[in-house]
């Protein structure tokens, strides 16, 4: 049997996953085991996992791409990762792990925000080459005081539910990582707080306490991020099906496609169109809830 995870973080107190499953069943004309679901709440999210026939999986996946049909999130797969097996969760940084575009906030403090943000937006929409756009933006930060990085690092707001997802992974001894086109100098705060097992990101070249306008090392682009997922998987001998990846931008697509469960998180239209799953009505606590429910369901099925 295939599985569908139905969830919502917005107004979750009034959300009934079983009623939502019944609504989805009626819309899709696919028989969903509404009475066979496993439902619960975690943080600000409420959701449930329900079974449906494998033969209907492709049709269900086509239907859930039409995000306007329902006001809750729907993830449909043949099977979900389980916390009782080794696994990993890897996220993009900007607008996935935290609710800023790091380089834009540095630029804001250095008074070149609008020029940098315009290039950032084009890159995230996939309109211009990421590596070229990154070098252009970094060059605009020449002579920016290095202390600005600390200001941004200390002010950045984490995405809702990140702490629950990280703690969920840690409790299961899962590996945790960030693959980002952002910068290690900003990510370091999360790396230390959550004891990340892997960080792959760009680095500013800094001399005499100022940014030089150059990168220290090669550009971390979409291909490099994909390679980061593979490297993490191989380093810890992980089953590809047990790797969860989340991102929002065009340069996240390759690593999302490399995942066992790839999720477009409040993502750009291009990413939502191409990613196998998407979250638009839920925060990161929904991913932790999904993993816990999937494990509970599999354990119960094994016990039968």
C-alpha positions in Angstrom: 0.0 0.0 0.0 1.1 3.5 -0.8 0.8 6.3 1.9 -0.4 9.8 2.0 0.5 12.3 4.7 -2.0 15.1 5.2 -1.1 18.0 7.5 -1.5 21.6 8.3 0.2 24.1 10.7 -2.0 27.0 10.0 -5.0 26.9 12.4 -4.0 23.4 13.2 -6.3 23.2 16.3 -9.3 23.1 14.1 -7.8 20.8 11.5 -9.2 17.2 11.3 -6.9 15.0 9.3 -9.5 12.3 8.9 -12.0 14.8 7.4 -9.3 16.2 5.2 -8.5 12.6 4.0 -12.1 12.1 3.2 -12.2 15.3 1.3 -9.1 14.3 -0.7 -10.6 10.9 -1.4 -13.7 12.5 -2.8 -11.8 15.0 -4.9 -9.3 12.4 -6.3 -11.8 9.6 -6.6 -9.1 7.4 -4.9 -10.1 5.2 -2.1 -8.1 6.3 1.0 -8.2 4.3 4.2 -9.6 7.1 6.3 -10.4 4.8 9.2 -6.9 3.2 9.0 -4.9 6.4 9.6 -2.4 7.4 12.3 -3.0 11.0 13.4 -1.3 13.2 16.0 0.0 16.7 16.7 3.5 18.0 17.2 4.4 21.6 17.8 2.1 23.8 15.7 1.3 20.9 13.2 -1.5 18.4 13.1 -1.6 15.6 10.5 -2.1 11.9 9.7 -0.8 9.1 7.5 -3.4 7.1 5.5 -3.0 4.1 3.2 -4.2 3.9 -0.4 -3.7 1.4 -3.3 -0.3 1.4 -5.0 -2.0 1.4 -8.4 -3.3 4.9 -7.6 0.0 6.5 -6.6 0.8 8.2 -9.9 -2.7 9.6 -10.1 -2.5 10.9 -6.5 0.8 12.6 -7.1 -0.6 14.4 -10.2 -3.6 15.6 -8.2 -1.6 16.9 -5.2 0.4 19.1 -7.7 -2.7 21.2 -7.9 -2.1 23.1 -4.7 -5.2 25.2 -5.0 -7.6 22.2 -4.6 -7.3 22.0 -0.8 -6.1 24.2 2.1 -3.8 21.5 3.6 -0.6 19.8 2.6 -0.6 16.4 0.9 2.5 14.2 0.5 1.9 10.9 -1.4 4.7 8.3 -1.7 5.1 4.5 -1.8 6.7 4.7 1.6 8.0 7.2 4.1 11.4 7.2 5.9 11.4 5.7 9.4 13.1 7.0 12.5 13.8 3.4 13.7 16.3 3.0 10.9 19.5 5.1 10.2 18.7 8.2 8.2 19.4 11.9 7.6 17.7 15.2 7.2 19.3 17.9 5.1 18.0 21.4 4.6 18.8 24.5 2.5 19.6 27.5 4.7 18.0 30.7 3.5 14.2 30.7 3.7 14.2 27.0 4.7 16.2 26.7 7.9 16.0 30.4 8.6 13.6 33.1 7.4 16.1 35.4 5.7 18.2 35.5 2.6 21.6 35.9 4.3 23.4 37.8 1.6 20.5 40.2 1.3 20.6 41.0 5.0 24.3 41.6 4.8 23.7 43.9 1.8 21.0 45.7 3.7 23.4 46.7 6.5 26.0 47.6 3.9 23.5 49.8 2.0 23.5 47.9 -1.2 20.4 45.8 -0.5 18.2 46.6 -3.6 21.0 45.8 -6.1 21.9 42.5 -4.4 18.3 41.4 -3.7 17.3 41.8 -7.3 20.0 39.4 -8.4 19.1 37.0 -5.6 15.5 36.9 -6.7 16.5 36.2 -10.3 18.8 33.4 -9.2 16.2 31.7 -7.0 13.7 31.8 -9.9 16.3 30.1 -12.0 16.5 33.0 -14.4 20.2 33.5 -14.3 23.2 31.2 -13.6 23.7 30.8 -9.8 27.5 30.9 -9.8 27.6 34.1 -11.9 24.9 35.7 -9.8 26.7 34.8 -6.6 30.0 36.3 -7.7 28.2 39.5 -8.7 26.5 39.8 -5.4 29.6 39.0 -3.3 31.6 41.6 -5.3 29.1 44.3 -4.2 30.1 43.6 -0.6 33.7 44.5 -1.0 35.0 46.5 2.1 31.9 45.4 4.2 33.1 45.1 7.8 33.2 41.4 9.0 31.3 42.4 12.1 28.2 42.7 9.9 28.2 38.9 9.5 27.9 38.5 13.3 25.0 41.0 13.3 23.1 39.1 10.7 23.9 35.7 12.4 22.6 36.9 15.7 19.5 38.5 14.3 18.3 35.8 11.9 15.0 34.1 12.8 14.8 30.3 12.6 12.0 28.8 10.6 9.1 27.7 12.8 9.6 24.0 13.7 13.3 23.8 13.0 14.1 23.0 16.6 11.5 20.2 16.7 12.8 18.7 13.5 16.4 18.8 14.7 15.6 17.4 18.0 13.5 14.6 16.4 16.4 13.7 14.2 18.9 13.8 17.1 16.7 11.6 19.3 16.7 8.9 16.5 20.5 9.3 16.0 19.8 10.6 12.5 22.4 12.7 10.8 21.7 16.4 10.3 23.1 18.8 7.7 22.7 22.0 5.7 23.6 22.2 2.0 23.4 25.8 1.0 24.3 28.4 -1.5 24.6 30.7 1.5 27.7 31.2 3.7 29.4 29.1 6.4 30.0 32.3 8.4 26.2 32.6 8.9 25.4 28.9 9.1 27.9 28.4 11.9 25.3 29.5 14.5 23.0 26.6 13.5 25.9 24.2 13.1 26.9 24.8 16.7 23.4 24.9 18.2 22.2 21.6 16.5 25.5 19.8 16.3 25.2 19.4 12.5 27.1 16.4 10.9 27.6 18.2 7.6 27.7 21.8 6.3 28.3 22.5 2.7 28.2 26.1 1.8 30.1 29.1 0.3 32.6 31.1 2.3 33.5 34.8 2.2 37.1 35.8 1.7 37.9 38.0 4.7 41.1 40.1 5.1 41.8 42.8 7.7 38.3 42.3 9.1 36.7 43.2 5.8 35.0 41.2 3.0 37.2 41.4 -0.1 34.4 40.9 -2.5 35.7 37.5 -3.4 34.8 33.9 -2.4 37.1 31.7 -0.4 37.0 28.5 -2.4 34.8 27.2 -5.2 31.1 28.2 -5.6 28.7 25.8 -3.9 26.0 25.5 -6.5 23.2 23.1 -7.3 25.6 20.3 -8.4 27.8 20.8 -5.3 24.7 20.5 -3.1 23.7 17.3 -4.8 27.2 16.0 -4.3 26.9 16.9 -0.6 23.9 14.6 -0.2 25.7 11.8 -1.9 28.8 12.3 0.3 26.8 12.3 3.5 24.9 9.2 2.4 28.1 7.4 1.6 30.0 8.6 4.6 27.4 7.1 7.0 26.3 4.2 4.7 22.7 5.4 4.6 19.9 3.9 2.5 19.0 6.6 -0.1 15.3 6.0 0.8 16.1 7.2 4.4 17.4 10.7 3.4 15.0 13.7 3.7 15.9 16.9 1.9 14.1 20.3 2.0 14.7 23.4 0.0 12.9 26.3 -1.6 15.0 27.6 -4.5 15.9 26.5 -8.0 19.4 25.5 -6.9 17.9 23.0 -4.4 16.3 20.9 -7.1 19.2 18.6 -7.7 19.6 17.7 -4.1 15.8 17.4 -3.7 15.8 14.9 -6.5 18.7 13.0 -4.9 16.6 12.4 -1.7 14.5 9.5 -0.7 11.9 12.1 0.4 12.5 15.4 -1.4 10.3 18.3 -0.3 9.8 21.8 -1.8 9.4 23.9 1.3 7.2 27.0 0.7 9.1 27.1 -2.6 9.3 29.0 -5.8 6.8 27.8 -8.5 9.5 26.1 -10.6 10.6 24.1 -7.5 7.1 23.1 -6.6 6.4 21.9 -10.1 9.4 19.7 -10.3 9.8 18.4 -6.7 8.0 15.2 -5.8 6.5 16.7 -2.6 5.7 20.1 -1.3 4.7 21.9 2.0 2.8 25.1 1.7 0.5 25.1 4.7 2.8 23.7 7.3 6.1 24.5 9.0 9.0 22.2 9.7 7.4 20.6 12.7 5.2 18.8 10.1 8.3 16.9 8.9 9.1 15.8 12.4 5.4 14.7 12.8 5.6 12.8 9.5 8.7 10.9 10.6 7.2 10.0 13.9 3.9 8.8 12.5 5.6 6.8 9.7 7.6 5.0 12.3 4.6 4.4 14.5 2.6 3.0 11.6 5.3 0.7 10.4 5.9 -0.7 13.9 2.2 -1.3 14.3 2.0 -3.1 10.9 5.0 -5.3 11.8 3.3 -6.3 15.1 0.2 -7.6 13.3 
